[in-house]
Amino acid sequence: MHETVAILVGAGRGERLGAGAPKAFVPLAGEPMLARAARALTASSAVHGLVAVVPAEKSEEARALLGSAGKLRGVAAGGARRQDSVQAGLALLGGAFDGVVLVHDAARPFVDTPLVEAVAAAAWRTGAAIPVLPLTDTVKRVSAGRVGGTVDRRELGAAQTPQGFRMEVLRRAYAAAFGDGVEVTDEAAAVERIGAPVEAVPGSPRNRKITGPDDLAWAEWALGAGGGDRVGTGFDVHRLVPGRPLMLGGVHVPHDRGLQGHSDGDCVIHALCDALLGAAAAGDMGQHFPSDDARWRDAPSLVFLERVVEVVAERGFAIGNVDLTVIAERPRLSAHAGAMREALGRALRQPAEAVSVKLKSADGLGALGAGEGIAAQAAVILKARRA
């Protein structure tokens, strides 16, 4: 049967959370994580059915919570280990099922439909796929309280769920793990053991696992007051130099000099990117597009903006409005403001009316007033997408 069924694993006791209840049944803004995660999975038309795995004594409560979803195939009692719980879910599906299984943690209630569908599609295509989030922190090798070296993070990633598999691949991998007496921390590890390929799909920072009290506080914040409007500001300034085209707001402005920089030097877009990243608490331009990375040499800054828009969306925000101020003594920019609004609106996936571009001079004061450079300020509002 050409179906995709999600196994929602929520059998953990949640001792680290310290909430006095199995983790999947801990409420977030009044709704148990299990119910939130189930709704997120079944919101996708690519998911045809749902199996929940919970502590045995919570089976009836789970049926009551999830029965109205319409896609519930059944509730299974979990085991002592993760693989025992997943195996219980597979057993409930039965031997005749030969579609794709998505195994998802109930403790990841913020998963979104695009990620679910990307993993499902990759699993159908290659047999196994998982979402992976690149590591942003420097990684150290530590032994006995001492740092033994720095690990190259470029080949490392943090695994998320849902993890997707063709049923025959996962059955074979689990049979080998159980037969060899091996405990695996996730399903992909079992599949890796049998030498089957696992495709990496880009994960999402918002798809965070709720493990400890700090995670729970973050989740409540994201759903409550912290999920309201967010304001960000940005500033950038570049020197004008001969031999470079002048790019401002994604528009080529005729001039005898251009802005110095590792990329195309578009200070308007750089200020805007920093404002967006700041409002989303997602770092800054230097972290995402370091100047020592050859990939960004002379790169059009619109590429940066398009990626930053994706980061903002991944963190659960929508762009409200953008207000930009460009400070330039020369050249005169009034004829180009409309084109800037149009170019920026396209990159932001917003109408030009959501973008304001104001033009100022420095009245002959300082380096900007002497025409030695151009500066830009940006202010943005992000609106939270409620989970």
N, C-alpha and C positions, 0 to 999 in steps of 0.2 A: 504494500500500500504506500502510495507516494504522499506520505504525511510527515509533518514535523510536530513532535510532541515535546513539551517542556517538562522536565522533572525538577520540581522546586524543593530543594533540600533545606529543611528547617528542623532537624532533629537535635541540634546542639542544645546543651543545657545552659549555656551563656553565663558560666561562672565569672568570666573576666568582665562581663558587663555589670554584674552586681545589681541586677534589677529585680531579683527575687522571682523570676519566671523564665521559662525557656525563651531564648533570644527571639525566635520567630514570632512570639506572641507579645513581645514588649511593644507598647503603643508608641507611635510617632504622631504627634499632633492628634491624638485620640484614636488612631487607627493602627492595628497590629502590623508589624513589618511584613508578616506573611501575606496579608491581604494586599498591601501596597505592591509588593513584588509580584504577586499573582496578576494583579490588574495591569502592571507594566508589561508583563510577558504576553498576556492574552490580548492586549490592545493591538498587537500586530496580526494582520490577516495571514501572515506566514506561519503562525502557530495554530495548529488545529486541535490540540488537546493539552491538558495539564494534569500532571500527577503530583500530588504533594506528599512529602515524606516528613513525618513529625514524630515526637515522642508518643508512644503507644497511648498514654493516658490523655493525650490531646487530640486524638483522632476525630472524635465527634465534634469537638469545638472547631477543628479545621474544616470539616464538612459543612458546618453551619456558616462559617466565614466565607467559604469559597463556592458553595453550591449555587449561588445566584449568578456566578460568572458565565455559566453556560458551556464552558469548555472542559469542566472537571471530569476526568476519567476515573478518578479514585484517589483514596488516601491510604498510604502504606505506613506501617510502624517502622521507625528508624532503628539503626543498630548502634553499637558502641563506637564504630569508626565511620568516617565519611564513606568509604567504599562499601561498607555494609549497608548503609542507608541508600546509596545509589543502586546497589544490587537489588534492594527491596523494591525500588521504583521500577527497575527493569523487569523484575519478575511480575509485577502487577500488569505491565504492558503485555506480557505473554510472548511466547515463542513465535507467533505468527507475524508480529510487528517487524517490518523490515525497512522502515523509513529513517528519518534523522531524529536523534534525541538531543535536546538542549538541556544541559545540566546547569542549574542556576542556584546560587546561594540566596536563601530568603533574607539574609543579612545585607543584601545589596538591593535595597528597595528603590533606588534612583536610576535603574537601568532604563534606557529609552528605546523606542521602536527602531530607529535606524541601526543601532548597535545589534539588537536582536536579529534583525533581518540580514545584516551583513554577515554575522556568524553563521546563520542558517544557510545562506547562499553559498558560503565558502565550504561548509560541511558537505553539502550536496555535491559540490564541485570536486573537492579533493579527498573527502572521507573524514577529515578531522580539522577543526579550526578553533582557535581561542582568541579572545581579545587580549592585547598586550599594550601596556602603557610604558613609554620610554622613561627611564630613570633620569631625574633632573639633578639630584644631589650627587656629590662626589662619593664614591663607594670605596671603603677601606676594608682590607683584610685584617681581622683582629684575632689574636690568640692570647689567652691568659692575661687579658687586660692590656696588651700592647699592640700597637699598629704594626702589621707586618708588610704593608705595601698598599698601593693604590690600584684598584681594579679598573680596567678600561670599561666604562659604562656604555660605550657605543654599541656593544654586542649584548647588552643586558636589558631586560624588561620585566615589569611586574605583571604577572598573569591575573586576569579577571575572569568573571563568568558573565553570561552563559558560555559554556564550552560545548561545542557542537560536534556530533559524530554520527556517521552512518551506523546503524544498529549493529551490523555484522562486525564492524571494526571495534566498537566498544565491547561487545560480547567477547570477542577473541582476546582483547587486551585484558579484560577482567578475569577471564578464565586462566590466563597465564599468571597474573598477579596472585590470585587466590591459590592456584596450583603450586606456585613457588613460595608461598607464605610471605609475600612481600606486601608491606603497607605503603600505599601511595598517598601523597598529599592532595593530588587532584587527578582528574580523569586523564588529562593530557600526559601525565607522567606514566600512567599505565600503557597508553598508546605508544609513547616514545620507547618503552621497554621492548616492544615487539618490532621495532624498526619501521613503523608506519609514519609517513610524513604528517606533520601538524602545521597547518597554515596559520600565520600570525595576522590577525585583523587589528587595526588601530583601536585601542581602548578609549575610555572616556574618564577624565578626572572626576566627573560627577558620579560615576558608577562606583562610589566608595563603599567599602565593606564596614559595617557597623560592628566593631569588635569590643571596644572598651568604652568607659564613661565619656572620654573626650569625643569619640566618634558620635556617641548618642547626643551629646550637647551640640555638636556641629549639625546633626540632622534636624534637631528641633529648631535650631537657629535658621537653617535653610528653609524650613517650612513656615517659620514664624516671622518675627520682626526682621531678622537678617535676610529674609527673602524679599524685602521691599526694594524700593528704588535705590540704586547705587550711583554715586557721583565719582567721576574720575577727572583728573587734570593732567596735562602733559605740556612740556616745553622742549624746544630744540632750536639750535642755532648753528649755522654753517658759514664758513668763509666763502666769498666769491673768488674764483680763480679762473685764469684764462684756459681755453682748450677743452672746456666741458660744456655740454648742453645744460640749460637751466630748466629743471623740472620742479614744478610747484603744484601740489594737490593733484598729482597724476597728469598734469598738462605741461606740454613743452611751451616755454615762454621764450620768444626770440630775444636774445641779449648777447653781448660780446663776452660774457663770462657765465660760468655755471657754479653750482655749489660743490665744494670739496667734500668728499666722503668716500667710505669704502664701497657703498652702493651708489645709486645715482644722486644721493645727497638731498633728497626731497624732504626738507625739514617740516613741511606741513603734514605730510603723512607720518613722519616719525613722531611728531608731537601727538598726533591723533592715535597712533598705535599705543604709545605710552599711556594716554588717557584711558583707552579701552582696557588695556591690561591692568592698569591700576584699579579701575572700578570693579573689575572681576577678581582682584587680588591674585593675579596670575603672573606676577613678575614684571619685567620690563623688556625693552627692545634688546638690550645687550645680552640677556639670558636666552632669548629665543633666536636671535640672529647675531651671534658674536662677530665682531669685526675681524677676528683672526681666522674666520672660516672662509675659505676660497670660494665656496658656493655663492656667497653673496657679493663678490666683487663686481661692481658696476651693475648690480641687479636692479630692476625696476622696483621702486618701493611699493607699487600697487600689489606686488606679490606678497610683501610683508603684511599689508593691510588685509588681503584676502585670507591669509592664514590666521591673523589675529581675530578676525570675525568668526572663524571656525572655533578658535579657543574659547571665545566668549559664549558661543552657542553650546559648546561641550560642557561649560560650567553652569548651564541652565539659565542664561540671561538672553534677553532680546534688547536690541538697541533702540533707545527712545529718540533722543535727538543729539546733534553734534553742533558745537559752536566753536568756530575757529577764528583766530586773529593772526593776520600775517603782517609782520613789521618789516618794511622795506623802503629804503630811500629811492633806490633805482633798481629795476625799471618800474615804470608805472604799470600797475596790475589790474586796473579797473576793467579793462576789456576782457580779462581772462577769468574773472570771478565766477561767472555763470558756467563756464566750461569746467572749472574746478568742482563746483557743486554737482554737476552731472557725473563727472568721473568718480568722485568720491561716493556719491549715492549708489552708483552701480556696484562698486566694490563692497559697500556696506550692505547691499541688498535692501536698500531703502530708497524712497523717492527723494528727488533733489530737495524737496521742501523740508526734509528732515535735517538738512545740512545748511548751516549758516557760515558764510565766509566774509569776514570783515577785514578791511585793508587800512593799515595805519603807517605813517612815517615816524621817524625818530626826531624830526625837527632839527636835523643837523647835529644832534648830540651824540658823542661817543663814536665807537666803531660802526655801529649800525647807521648812525646819522651821516657818517662819512662815506657810506655806500660800500663798506668793506665786507658786509655779509648780510644775511637775511635770517630772521627769527620767526618762530610761530608758536602760538599758545593754543591749547585745545581744552575744551571742557565737554564732557559727555554725561548722559544719563543712561543707565542700564536698568531694565525692568526684569524682575525675576519671573521665570515661568514656573508657576506653582505645580508641585508634584502631585 
